[in-house]
Amino acid sequence: MADLFLFNKPFHVLSQFTDDRGDSGKPTRSTLADWISTPGIYPAGRLDFDSEGLLLLTDDGALQHRIASPSQKMPKTYWVQVEGDITGNALARLRQGVELKDGRTRPAQAVRMAAPTVWDRTPPVRYRESVPTSWIELTISEGRNRQVRRMTAAVGFPTLRLIRFRIGQWTLEGLSPGEYRTEQVNLPAPPARKSGPRSRKRPPNPRRTKSS
């Protein structure tokens, strides 16, 4: 069994316990250490400084790999507020995969959604009466740098607010910003190593002599 922390990361909090700016003279930013005091746990994956929502942490390396490794293709669902009235064509392009500078994304699940009932962000998203906004639910199975923001921008609808709601089977249901809960995860046993027949070395022939 492994311990898993489900944390609702607030806006403008780093997904790490220290800020690399500490030695640069620049003002330091809020980190996980401002919210979580449990020693020996580390994030399984990352969430951008300007994004909010579910971040998973654990002290178990196997579980961390299972969640964060690109080879596992664990789905992640985001609630995304975009600038503009999202179109069916834009959603179709997200579903098919979008061409980005680092290659085409995998097909995603993308649907329009009603504005979710969530906490107020501090500071709030800039409101412009002349520009409508809309929300989409986007599920991807990759973890490229700032991928969701780049995907929505590529189809013509820049991201204004980004909340990660789900990673695999885990959600931030019931968690306010800065809150966390713990679960115990039963990891599958590693597959047994198959042992084939052992090769036997032929004993030396006592009758054979080395010729000079």
C-alpha positions, -999 to 999 in steps of 0.1 A, spaced: 0 0 0 12 35 -8 0 69 5 -13 93 -20 -20 130 -13 -47 147 -34 -40 185 -33 -61 213 -48 -33 236 -59 -42 273 -58 -34 298 -85 1 311 -85 16 283 -64 47 263 -76 43 225 -79 75 221 -58 86 226 -23 112 253 -29 115 282 -53 147 284 -74 145 322 -72 157 320 -36 193 326 -46 186 351 -74 175 381 -53 140 380 -70 109 378 -48 101 342 -40 68 326 -50 44 305 -30 54 268 -30 39 235 -18 57 240 15 33 268 23 4 243 23 18 209 30 42 200 59 44 162 55 80 153 48 93 129 22 66 133 -4 70 146 -40 46 156 -68 37 129 -93 38 152 -123 35 190 -124 9 217 -128 18 251 -141 23 281 -117 -7 298 -133 -30 267 -134 -52 254 -106 -66 221 -94 -56 185 -88 -19 177 -80 -10 142 -67 19 137 -43 34 105 -29 65 91 -13 63 59 -33 85 58 -65 65 31 -82 33 50 -78 49 82 -89 61 65 -120 26 50 -127 10 84 -125 36 107 -141 54 86 -167 44 95 -203 45 57 -211 15 51 -188 -7 75 -208 -28 83 -178 -57 105 -188 -60 140 -173 -92 161 -175 -92 199 -174 -119 225 -171 -108 253 -194 -122 288 -197 -114 302 -231 -117 336 -247 -145 336 -272 -175 315 -280 -160 281 -287 -171 266 -320 -179 231 -331 -150 232 -356 -125 241 -328 -137 213 -307 -134 189 -336 -98 200 -342 -90 194 -305 -105 159 -307 -85 150 -338 -52 163 -325 -36 198 -330 -3 205 -347 21 223 -323 57 233 -326 68 201 -309 46 179 -331 10 168 -334 -9 161 -302 -28 128 -296 -65 129 -301 -83 144 -271 -118 144 -257 -133 179 -259 -168 190 -251 -184 223 -243 -196 225 -207 -216 249 -186 -196 272 -164 -187 250 -134 -195 260 -98 -160 266 -85 -141 289 -62 -133 325 -71 -98 330 -83 -75 356 -68 -68 377 -88 -99 371 -109 -99 365 -147 -100 398 -165 -136 405 -176 -143 423 -209 -180 429 -217 -173 430 -254 -156 396 -255 -176 365 -244 -160 335 -228 -169 298 -227 -159 266 -209 -147 233 -223 -139 200 -207 -107 187 -222 -91 152 -216 -56 145 -228 -32 116 -222 0 135 -227 20 159 -205 38 184 -227 48 218 -214 18 241 -212 0 217 -236 -36 227 -229 -29 264 -233 -11 258 -266 -38 236 -279 -67 260 -273 -46 289 -287 -38 268 -318 -76 265 -326 -81 302 -320 -94 303 -284 -68 314 -258 -70 299 -223 -81 324 -196 -84 299 -167 -73 263 -163 -84 239 -136 -73 203 -136 -102 182 -123 -91 146 -128 -60 125 -131 -68 88 -139 -93 77 -112 -87 106 -88 -106 139 -88 -105 171 -67 -141 166 -57 -147 181 -22 -114 199 -20 -112 237 -17 -80 255 -29 -51 247 -5 -68 216 9 -57 180 5 -68 145 15 -49 112 16 -58 78 2 -40 45 3 -33 29 -31 -28 -8 -35 -1 -12 -61 -1 -43 -83 26 -67 -77 55 -66 -102 53 -93 -128 72 -125 -119 104 -129 -139 103 -159 -162 132 -182 -158 142 -202 -188 162 -234 -189 197 -228 -177 225 -236 -201 250 -261 -188 287 -257 -195 302 -288 -210 329 -302 -188 364 -302 -202 374 -334 -221 402 -349 -200 415 -368 -231 420 -336 -251 454 -321 -247 467 -288 -258 490 -292 -288 523 -274 -287 
